[in-house]
């Protein structure tokens, strides 16, 4: 926090970076100082070598609702790969139709985030995969029950053996999470913006290029930079002017719940902006459904500036250039239950 805020202030006070409309080459040069294009291959993840077997296992687990206590909810329920990698709800619905406290972030390109969840409480995708499974308001299951479910189906045991060769007992909760992480690492969505960064002047429209220039010039990139245009740091929501409770609920203090540090009250991980045009509603509260409105709120709350309609339209045009090509995903055929598979339960335990 102490190292972040001065850098934001510098951006806010710096004034215009462009004396006139930049050429595509000039714009690209400036953009490459702040952003990175997506890689052309699946990125590696720490302490988890990615193999085709592990990816296939992770895909099956990602789509399998039987990892939830009720047998209803899968990872894909809240991170639907057919609808932008999220569930398009204000906040997610979980076990017993309970309503969760926060908006579901997209799973696409999540491998590039510095940490997972709005408050960064999970250090990587494997740690994140374990959280919803055990959350009473989400899947309401236990690690032992998950492992018992997986071991009850011979195909899963075979797949775990192939994915984690050499291990005496590979069907574990840790390996369950690592397999899901391996699959999710493949969910990257190259967009027109990446083609532009890689040298294609025509990949973005003139309006999108103007929006990119505004995005950098106004200081949006102080928080939303890097390969994922966000996801790399934590910032107070309401740096200049705190939004109302309709956008920033007073009972959700963000990262404070993780660190218990007063300075982290209402601090959240900067939202990654890739595919933002197809992942409404916005913010951790999910209270804003219109992207142009979200841009206006960020201008006032984070930059202390009223962004006019024309500027907002151009910034939205740029944000639309971040909508990427989703990888082709074939729904997996899952193993059949056996007589020893734990039975589903919708019971809500206090």
C-alpha positions as CSV (number, residue, x, y, z in Angstrom):
1,X,0.0,0.0,0.0
2,X,2.7,2.5,1.0
3,X,4.6,1.9,-2.2
4,X,1.5,1.9,-4.4
5,X,-0.3,5.1,-3.5
6,X,2.5,7.6,-4.4
7,X,2.7,6.0,-7.9
8,X,-1.0,6.6,-8.4
9,X,-0.6,10.2,-7.3
10,X,2.2,10.7,-9.8
11,X,0.0,9.4,-12.6
12,X,-3.0,11.6,-11.6
13,X,-0.8,14.7,-11.6
14,X,1.3,14.0,-14.6
15,X,-1.1,15.5,-17.2
16,X,-1.5,14.4,-20.7
17,X,1.1,11.9,-22.0
18,X,0.2,12.7,-25.7
19,X,0.4,16.3,-27.1
20,X,-1.5,15.1,-30.1
21,X,-3.1,11.9,-31.4
22,X,-0.3,9.4,-31.4
23,X,0.4,7.1,-34.3
24,X,-0.3,3.4,-33.8
25,X,3.5,2.9,-33.5
26,X,3.8,5.6,-30.8
27,X,0.7,4.3,-29.0
28,X,2.1,0.8,-29.0
29,X,5.4,1.9,-27.7
30,X,3.7,3.6,-24.8
31,X,1.4,0.7,-24.2
32,X,4.2,-1.8,-24.1
33,X,5.7,0.0,-21.1
34,X,2.5,-0.8,-19.1
35,X,1.0,-3.9,-20.6
36,X,2.1,-7.3,-22.0
37,X,0.4,-9.5,-24.6
38,X,-0.8,-12.9,-23.7
39,X,1.7,-15.8,-24.4
40,X,0.9,-18.1,-27.3
41,X,1.3,-21.2,-25.2
42,X,-0.1,-22.4,-21.9
43,X,1.9,-20.7,-19.0
44,X,3.6,-22.7,-16.5
45,X,2.6,-22.7,-12.8
46,X,4.8,-23.0,-9.8
47,X,5.3,-26.5,-8.3
48,X,2.8,-28.0,-10.7
49,X,4.1,-29.4,-14.0
50,X,1.3,-29.2,-16.6
51,X,0.7,-32.3,-18.7
52,X,-2.1,-33.3,-21.1
53,X,-3.2,-36.0,-18.6
54,X,-3.4,-33.5,-15.8
55,X,-5.3,-31.0,-18.0
56,X,-7.9,-33.6,-19.0
57,X,-8.4,-34.6,-15.3
58,X,-8.7,-31.0,-14.3
59,X,-11.3,-30.4,-16.9
60,X,-13.4,-33.3,-15.7
61,X,-13.2,-32.1,-12.1
62,X,-14.0,-28.5,-13.2
63,X,-17.3,-29.7,-14.7
64,X,-18.2,-32.4,-12.2
65,X,-21.0,-31.2,-9.8
66,X,-20.4,-34.2,-7.5
67,X,-17.5,-32.4,-5.8
68,X,-20.2,-30.4,-4.1
69,X,-22.2,-31.8,-1.2
70,X,-25.5,-31.4,-3.0
71,X,-24.2,-32.8,-6.3
72,X,-25.6,-29.7,-8.0
73,X,-22.7,-27.2,-8.2
74,X,-19.5,-27.5,-10.2
75,X,-16.7,-25.0,-10.7
76,X,-18.3,-24.2,-14.0
77,X,-21.5,-23.2,-12.1
78,X,-19.9,-19.9,-11.0
79,X,-17.1,-19.7,-13.6
80,X,-19.1,-20.7,-16.7
81,X,-16.7,-21.0,-19.7
82,X,-19.7,-20.4,-22.0
83,X,-20.6,-17.0,-20.5
84,X,-17.3,-15.1,-20.0
85,X,-15.9,-17.4,-17.3
86,X,-18.3,-16.1,-14.6
87,X,-22.0,-16.6,-13.8
88,X,-23.4,-13.2,-14.8
89,X,-25.0,-12.8,-11.4
90,X,-24.8,-10.0,-8.9
91,X,-23.4,-12.5,-6.4
92,X,-23.2,-16.3,-6.9
93,X,-25.8,-18.8,-5.8
94,X,-24.5,-21.8,-3.8
95,X,-25.4,-24.7,-1.6
96,X,-29.1,-24.7,-0.6
97,X,-29.6,-21.7,-2.9
98,X,-27.7,-19.5,-0.5
99,X,-26.5,-16.2,-2.0
100,X,-22.8,-15.5,-1.7
101,X,-21.2,-12.3,-0.5
102,X,-19.3,-11.2,-3.7
103,X,-19.4,-11.2,-7.4
104,X,-17.7,-14.1,-9.1
105,X,-14.5,-13.2,-11.0
106,X,-13.9,-14.7,-14.4
107,X,-11.8,-17.8,-14.6
108,X,-10.3,-16.7,-18.0
109,X,-6.7,-15.6,-17.7
110,X,-6.9,-15.9,-13.9
111,X,-3.6,-17.8,-14.0
112,X,-1.9,-14.4,-14.5
113,X,-3.3,-12.8,-11.3
114,X,-0.9,-12.2,-8.5
115,X,-3.4,-13.9,-6.2
116,X,-7.0,-15.2,-6.3
117,X,-10.3,-13.9,-5.0
118,X,-11.2,-10.2,-4.6
119,X,-9.2,-10.0,-1.3
120,X,-6.2,-12.1,-2.5
121,X,-6.6,-14.7,0.2
122,X,-5.5,-17.6,-2.2
123,X,-2.0,-17.4,-3.4
124,X,-2.7,-19.4,-6.6
125,X,-5.3,-21.3,-8.6
126,X,-4.7,-24.5,-6.7
127,X,-5.4,-22.8,-3.4
128,X,-8.4,-21.1,-4.9
129,X,-9.8,-24.4,-6.1
130,X,-10.0,-25.6,-2.5
131,X,-11.9,-22.7,-1.1
132,X,-15.3,-22.9,-2.7
133,X,-15.4,-26.7,-2.2
134,X,-15.3,-26.1,1.6
135,X,-17.3,-22.9,1.8
136,X,-20.7,-23.5,3.4
137,X,-22.4,-21.0,1.1
138,X,-20.8,-22.5,-2.0
139,X,-20.2,-26.2,-2.3
140,X,-20.4,-27.1,1.4
141,X,-18.2,-30.2,1.1
142,X,-15.1,-31.5,2.9
143,X,-11.7,-32.7,1.6
144,X,-12.4,-36.2,2.9
145,X,-15.8,-36.4,1.2
146,X,-14.3,-35.1,-2.1
147,X,-11.6,-37.8,-2.0
148,X,-14.1,-40.5,-1.0
149,X,-16.2,-39.5,-4.0
150,X,-13.3,-39.6,-6.4
151,X,-12.0,-42.9,-5.2
152,X,-15.4,-44.5,-5.5
153,X,-15.1,-44.1,-9.3
154,X,-12.4,-46.3,-10.9
155,X,-12.0,-44.0,-13.9
156,X,-11.0,-41.1,-11.6
157,X,-8.5,-43.3,-9.8
158,X,-7.0,-44.3,-13.2
159,X,-6.8,-40.6,-14.3
160,X,-5.2,-39.5,-11.0
161,X,-2.6,-42.3,-11.4
162,X,-1.8,-41.1,-14.9
163,X,-1.7,-37.4,-13.9
164,X,0.5,-37.9,-10.9
165,X,2.8,-40.9,-11.7
166,X,5.0,-42.3,-9.1
167,X,2.9,-41.2,-6.1
168,X,1.8,-44.0,-3.8
169,X,-1.7,-42.5,-3.4
170,X,-2.2,-39.8,-6.0
171,X,-6.0,-39.4,-5.4
172,X,-5.7,-36.6,-2.9
173,X,-7.3,-33.2,-2.2
174,X,-4.1,-31.5,-3.0
175,X,-3.8,-33.2,-6.4
176,X,-7.5,-32.5,-7.0
177,X,-6.6,-28.8,-6.7
178,X,-3.5,-29.1,-8.8
179,X,-5.4,-30.8,-11.6
180,X,-8.0,-28.0,-11.7
181,X,-5.2,-25.4,-11.7
182,X,-3.6,-27.2,-14.7
183,X,-6.9,-27.0,-16.7
184,X,-7.6,-23.4,-15.7
185,X,-4.1,-22.4,-16.9
186,X,-5.2,-23.3,-20.4
187,X,-8.1,-20.8,-20.2
188,X,-6.4,-17.9,-21.9
189,X,-8.2,-15.6,-24.4
190,X,-6.0,-13.8,-26.9
191,X,-7.8,-10.6,-28.0
192,X,-7.4,-7.8,-30.6
193,X,-5.5,-5.8,-28.0
194,X,-2.8,-8.5,-28.0
195,X,-2.6,-8.5,-31.8
196,X,-2.1,-4.7,-31.6
197,X,0.6,-5.0,-29.0
198,X,2.3,-7.6,-31.3
199,X,2.4,-5.2,-34.2
200,X,-0.9,-5.3,-36.0
201,X,-2.0,-1.7,-36.5
202,X,-5.4,-2.8,-37.8
203,X,-6.2,-5.1,-35.0
204,X,-7.9,-2.3,-33.0
205,X,-10.3,0.3,-34.5
206,X,-9.5,4.0,-34.4
207,X,-11.9,4.5,-31.5
208,X,-10.4,1.7,-29.6
209,X,-6.9,3.1,-30.1
210,X,-8.2,6.5,-28.9
211,X,-9.7,4.8,-25.9
212,X,-6.4,3.1,-25.1
213,X,-4.7,6.5,-25.2
214,X,-7.3,7.9,-22.8
215,X,-7.0,4.9,-20.5
216,X,-3.3,5.5,-20.1
217,X,-3.5,9.3,-20.1
218,X,-6.1,9.5,-17.4
219,X,-4.3,7.1,-15.1
220,X,-6.5,4.0,-15.3
221,X,-3.4,2.0,-16.1
222,X,-1.9,2.9,-12.7
223,X,-4.0,0.0,-11.2
224,X,-5.0,-1.8,-14.4
225,X,-1.7,-2.7,-16.0
226,X,0.4,-5.8,-16.7
227,X,-0.6,-8.8,-18.8
228,X,-4.1,-9.0,-17.3
229,X,-4.7,-5.3,-17.1
230,X,-5.2,-5.6,-13.4
231,X,-4.9,-8.5,-10.9
232,X,-1.4,-7.4,-9.8
233,X,-2.0,-5.2,-6.8
234,X,-4.4,-4.1,-4.1
235,X,-6.0,-0.7,-3.9
236,X,-8.6,1.1,-1.9
237,X,-12.0,1.4,-3.6
238,X,-12.6,5.0,-3.2
239,X,-9.1,6.3,-3.4
240,X,-10.3,9.9,-4.0
241,X,-14.1,9.7,-3.3
242,X,-15.7,6.7,-1.6
243,X,-18.7,5.3,-3.6
244,X,-22.1,5.0,-1.9
245,X,-23.2,1.8,-0.1
246,X,-25.1,0.8,-3.2
247,X,-21.8,0.2,-4.9
248,X,-19.5,-0.3,-1.9
249,X,-21.3,-2.2,0.8
250,X,-20.2,-1.1,4.3
251,X,-20.2,-4.7,5.6
252,X,-17.5,-5.9,3.2
253,X,-14.1,-4.4,4.1
254,X,-12.2,-6.4,1.5
255,X,-8.6,-7.3,2.2
256,X,-9.0,-6.2,5.9
257,X,-10.6,-9.6,6.5
258,X,-7.4,-11.2,5.4
259,X,-4.8,-9.0,7.0
260,X,-6.7,-7.4,9.9
261,X,-4.8,-4.3,9.1
262,X,-6.8,-1.0,9.3
263,X,-5.1,0.4,6.2
264,X,-6.6,-2.5,4.2
265,X,-10.2,-1.5,4.9
266,X,-12.1,-1.4,1.6
267,X,-9.0,-2.5,-0.2
268,X,-9.5,-5.0,-3.0
269,X,-7.3,-6.6,-5.7
270,X,-7.6,-4.5,-8.9
271,X,-10.0,-6.3,-11.1
272,X,-8.4,-7.8,-14.3
273,X,-10.1,-6.2,-17.3
274,X,-9.7,-8.8,-20.0
275,X,-13.2,-9.8,-21.3
276,X,-14.7,-7.1,-19.0
277,X,-17.3,-6.3,-21.7
278,X,-18.8,-9.7,-21.3
279,X,-18.6,-10.2,-17.6
280,X,-21.2,-7.8,-16.2
281,X,-22.2,-7.1,-13.5
282,X,-19.2,-5.2,-12.1
283,X,-17.2,-4.6,-8.9
284,X,-17.0,-7.1,-6.0
285,X,-20.6,-6.1,-5.1
286,X,-22.0,-6.8,-8.6
287,X,-24.2,-3.8,-8.3
288,X,-23.4,-2.2,-11.6
289,X,-24.5,-3.8,-14.9
290,X,-23.5,-1.1,-17.4
291,X,-19.8,-0.9,-18.4
292,X,-20.0,2.8,-19.3
293,X,-21.5,3.5,-15.8
294,X,-18.7,1.5,-14.2
295,X,-16.1,3.6,-16.1
296,X,-17.7,6.7,-14.8
297,X,-17.7,5.4,-11.2
298,X,-14.1,4.6,-11.4
299,X,-13.3,8.0,-12.8
300,X,-14.8,9.7,-9.8
301,X,-13.8,7.3,-7.1
302,X,-10.3,6.5,-8.2
303,X,-9.2,9.4,-10.3
304,X,-11.2,12.2,-8.9
305,X,-12.4,13.1,-12.4
306,X,-15.8,13.3,-14.1
307,X,-15.3,11.3,-17.3
308,X,-17.5,12.8,-20.0
309,X,-19.8,10.8,-22.3
310,X,-17.5,10.9,-25.3
311,X,-14.4,9.9,-23.2
312,X,-16.4,7.1,-21.6
313,X,-17.5,5.8,-24.9
314,X,-13.9,5.7,-26.2
315,X,-12.7,3.9,-23.1
316,X,-15.5,1.4,-23.4
317,X,-14.5,0.9,-27.0
318,X,-10.9,0.1,-25.8
319,X,-12.2,-2.3,-23.2
320,X,-14.1,-4.1,-25.9
321,X,-10.8,-4.8,-27.6
322,X,-9.9,-7.0,-24.6
323,X,-12.7,-9.5,-25.4
324,X,-10.7,-12.5,-26.5
325,X,-11.1,-15.8,-28.3
326,X,-12.2,-18.5,-25.9
327,X,-10.5,-21.8,-26.3
328,X,-12.6,-24.7,-27.8
329,X,-13.8,-26.7,-24.8
330,X,-15.6,-30.0,-25.2
331,X,-17.8,-31.0,-22.3
332,X,-16.2,-34.1,-20.7
333,X,-18.0,-37.4,-20.2
334,X,-17.7,-38.0,-16.5
335,X,-17.2,-41.3,-14.7
336,X,-20.4,-43.0,-13.4
337,X,-21.1,-43.3,-9.7
338,X,-20.8,-46.6,-8.0
339,X,-22.5,-48.2,-5.0
340,X,-19.8,-46.6,-2.7
341,X,-20.1,-43.0,-4.1
342,X,-21.3,-40.7,-1.2
343,X,-24.9,-39.7,-1.7
344,X,-25.7,-36.0,-2.3
345,X,-27.1,-33.9,0.5
346,X,-28.7,-30.4,0.4
347,X,-28.6,-30.0,4.2
348,X,-27.5,-26.6,5.4
349,X,-25.3,-27.0,8.4
350,X,-25.0,-24.0,10.8
